Amino acid sequence: MAEVRIKLFANLREAAGTSELSLSGEKVIDVLLSLTEKYPELKNLIFEESDESEEIPALCGSINILVNGNNVRHLEGLDTDLNDSDEIGILPPVSGG
């Protein structure tokens, strides 16, 4: 199991009360499930509302998950394998002007 660093941004950071933490997991989904178990207030910010019977929840369309700067949507999605010292960035939609 890989030990990875998680970086939270904007409202995710505020909801969790921290900007960075370490968690373990083999795949991105494992780490996200551990994160939302540790910080339940993040669940509805990261995952779509779903039927509890679903094994793997769907990622909110507006959330970007980056592994070492690469969007998981361009990798293997939530099944992307992780290695020790990988960094996962979780970014909500951001607007500016």
PyMOL commands that set and color helices and strands:
alter all, ss='L'
color gray80, all
select helices_A, chain A and resi 10-16+28-38+40-46+72-74+77-79
alter helices_A, ss='H'
color red, helices_A
select strands_A, chain A and resi 2-8+20-25+64-67+70-71+87-91
alter strands_A, ss='S'
color yellow, strands_A
deselect
rebuild
show_as cartoon
